[in-house]
Amino acid sequence: MTAVPLLEAKGLSRRFGGILAVNDLDLAMSSGEIVGLIGPNGAGKTTAFHLISGFHTPSAGTIRFKGESVVGLKPHAICRRGLARTFQIVQPFAGLSVLDNVTIGALHHAASLTAARARAAEVVDFVGLGPKRAVPALSLTLPDRKRLELARGLATGPELLLLDEVMSGLNPTEVEETIGLVQRIHAGGVSLLIIEHVMQAIMALSHRLVVLHHGEKIADGSPATVSRDRRVIEAYLGESGERS
């Protein structure tokens, strides 16, 4: 008997007026995988994330998570099913402490506020923000805001976590630290779908790469295979513009 994919999108499309941002995308991943979703600026990667996580409704196609359709569900309902995401532009509740920000995420699954705060404290320590749990989010550095964004997603108890450029703007040392943190998240049983332009990170983390170009999938395979694909090389060398 064939195992049901953790996530499966078929014929996924999204049109904005005359622009087809995602076109007939087939994307599947199994439990335990780390899949990188890559492509030039404007390839449709973030739009695909918005569709999968419920922030946009598909113009066409299906999305199934753990075998059940999530098309038409609100983001909070999809999150409660075990699919959470982070955002490229980090926007925490600036006036709230690190712990309170993460507690809000933990409330998705916790039975009480006390349980949510206990879960949040564990996650804050896990991502390395324990000494700053009482610090307001607005006073955090960029690397710590990125860690807070990871913590907020992780606190929801996801089976699948979508990471949207959690390493953008980080220096090489910070990138290495974040790679290690993402690997520890995966080791804890969380599957990962990752958008990332830091190729060092995406090649180190991904079991498989899916490449988008002009909203269409042009490659799907191991990092070694995809990195040699002529269409992928041409897309990265020849692309300009922004539509992601």
C-alpha positions in Angstrom: 0.0 0.0 0.0 1.4 3.4 -1.0 1.9 5.9 1.8 -0.2 9.1 1.6 2.1 12.1 1.0 2.4 14.5 3.8 1.7 17.4 1.4 0.4 17.1 -2.2 -0.5 19.9 -4.6 -1.7 19.1 -8.1 -2.3 21.5 -10.9 -1.9 24.4 -8.5 -2.4 27.8 -10.2 -2.9 31.4 -9.1 -3.7 34.3 -11.3 -3.5 37.9 -10.3 -5.3 39.8 -13.1 -3.3 39.0 -16.2 -0.4 37.6 -14.3 -0.1 33.8 -13.8 2.1 33.8 -10.7 1.9 30.0 -10.2 1.0 27.8 -13.2 -0.1 24.1 -13.0 2.3 23.2 -10.1 2.6 19.7 -8.9 4.4 19.4 -5.6 4.5 16.5 -3.2 6.6 15.6 -0.2 6.7 12.8 2.3 6.8 12.9 6.1 10.4 13.4 7.3 11.6 15.2 4.1 13.4 18.6 3.8 12.5 20.0 0.5 13.9 23.2 -0.9 11.7 25.4 -3.1 14.0 27.6 -5.1 14.1 29.8 -8.2 15.0 33.3 -9.4 13.3 36.3 -8.0 9.7 36.4 -9.4 9.5 32.6 -9.8 6.3 32.3 -7.8 7.8 30.7 -4.6 6.2 32.9 -2.0 2.9 32.8 -3.9 3.1 29.0 -3.7 3.7 29.3 0.1 0.7 31.6 0.4 -1.5 29.1 -1.4 -0.3 26.1 0.6 -0.8 27.9 3.9 -4.2 29.4 3.1 -3.3 33.1 2.6 -4.4 32.9 -1.0 -7.0 30.7 -2.6 -5.9 28.8 -5.8 -7.4 29.8 -9.1 -7.2 26.1 -10.0 -5.8 22.9 -8.5 -5.9 20.9 -5.3 -3.9 20.9 -2.1 -4.0 18.0 0.3 -2.3 17.8 3.7 -2.1 14.4 5.3 -4.6 13.2 2.6 -7.3 15.9 3.3 -8.0 18.9 1.2 -7.1 22.3 2.8 -8.3 24.4 -0.1 -10.6 27.1 1.2 -9.5 26.8 4.9 -8.3 29.8 6.7 -4.6 30.0 7.7 -5.4 29.4 11.4 -7.4 26.3 10.6 -4.6 24.9 8.4 -2.1 25.6 11.3 -4.3 23.7 13.7 -4.0 20.7 11.4 -0.2 20.8 11.7 1.0 23.0 8.9 2.7 26.2 10.0 4.8 28.8 8.2 7.3 31.7 8.8 7.5 34.9 6.9 10.4 36.5 5.1 9.6 39.9 6.6 9.5 39.3 10.3 6.7 41.1 12.0 6.4 40.0 15.7 4.2 41.8 18.2 6.9 44.5 18.8 5.7 45.6 22.2 5.4 42.1 23.6 8.2 40.1 25.1 9.9 37.2 23.3 8.1 34.7 25.6 4.7 36.3 25.0 5.2 36.3 21.2 5.9 32.6 21.3 3.1 31.9 23.7 0.6 33.3 21.2 1.8 30.6 18.7 1.6 27.9 21.4 -2.1 28.7 22.1 -3.0 27.0 18.8 -2.6 23.6 20.4 -2.3 24.1 24.2 -5.2 23.3 26.5 -4.6 26.3 28.7 -2.6 29.5 28.9 -0.4 27.8 31.5 0.3 25.0 29.1 1.0 27.4 26.3 3.5 29.4 28.4 5.3 26.2 29.4 5.5 25.1 25.7 6.7 28.6 24.7 9.4 28.6 27.3 10.7 25.2 26.0 10.7 26.5 22.4 12.4 29.8 23.4 15.2 27.9 25.1 15.4 25.5 22.1 16.1 28.3 19.6 18.6 30.0 21.9 16.6 32.9 23.1 16.2 31.8 26.7 18.3 34.7 28.2 16.1 37.1 26.2 12.7 35.7 27.0 11.6 38.9 28.8 13.0 41.3 26.2 10.5 43.2 24.0 10.6 41.9 20.4 11.3 45.4 19.0 14.7 45.5 20.7 16.0 42.2 19.1 18.7 42.1 16.5 17.9 40.7 13.1 19.4 37.3 13.8 17.3 37.1 17.0 14.2 38.2 15.2 14.8 35.4 12.8 15.1 33.0 15.7 11.9 34.4 17.2 10.1 33.8 13.9 11.2 30.2 13.9 10.1 29.9 17.5 6.6 31.3 16.8 6.1 28.7 14.0 7.6 25.9 16.0 5.4 26.6 19.1 2.3 25.7 17.1 3.4 22.1 17.1 3.7 21.6 13.3 4.2 18.4 11.5 5.2 20.5 8.4 6.9 23.9 8.8 7.3 26.2 5.8 10.4 28.4 6.2 10.5 31.6 4.0 14.0 32.9 3.8 14.9 32.6 7.5 18.6 33.2 6.6 18.2 36.3 4.5 20.4 39.2 5.8 22.5 37.0 8.1 26.3 36.8 8.0 28.1 33.6 7.3 28.5 32.7 11.0 24.8 33.4 11.6 23.9 31.3 8.6 25.9 28.3 9.9 24.2 28.7 13.3 20.7 28.8 11.7 21.5 25.7 9.5 22.3 23.9 12.7 19.1 25.1 14.4 17.0 24.0 11.4 18.6 20.6 11.4 17.7 20.2 15.1 14.1 21.2 14.3 14.0 18.4 11.7 15.6 15.9 14.0 12.7 16.6 16.4 10.3 15.2 13.9 9.3 18.2 11.8 9.2 18.0 8.0 10.4 21.2 6.3 9.6 23.0 3.0 12.1 25.8 2.6 12.4 28.9 0.4 16.0 30.2 0.6 18.3 32.2 -1.6 21.4 31.4 0.5 22.6 28.5 -1.7 25.1 27.2 1.0 22.1 26.7 3.3 19.7 25.2 0.8 22.3 22.7 -0.5 23.3 21.7 3.0 19.8 21.1 4.3 17.6 19.8 1.4 17.0 16.2 0.6 15.4 17.3 -2.6 15.0 20.6 -4.6 12.0 21.8 -6.5 12.8 24.6 -8.9 10.3 27.2 -10.1 10.7 29.6 -13.1 7.9 32.0 -14.2 5.5 30.1 -12.0 6.2 26.7 -13.5 8.2 23.8 -12.1 11.2 23.2 -14.2 13.1 20.7 -12.0 12.6 18.3 -9.1 15.4 16.1 -7.8 18.4 15.8 -5.6 20.5 18.9 -5.0 23.4 17.4 -7.0 21.1 16.6 -10.0 19.3 19.9 -10.0 22.5 21.9 -9.7 23.6 20.4 -13.1 20.3 20.9 -14.8 20.6 23.1 -17.9 17.2 24.7 -17.5 18.0 25.6 -13.9 21.3 27.1 -14.8 19.8 29.2 -17.6 16.9 30.3 -15.3 19.3 31.7 -12.7 21.7 33.3 -15.2 19.1 34.8 -17.5 16.3 35.9 -15.1 15.6 39.5 -14.1 12.5 41.1 -12.5 10.4 40.4 -9.4 7.2 38.4 -9.1 7.6 36.2 -6.0 
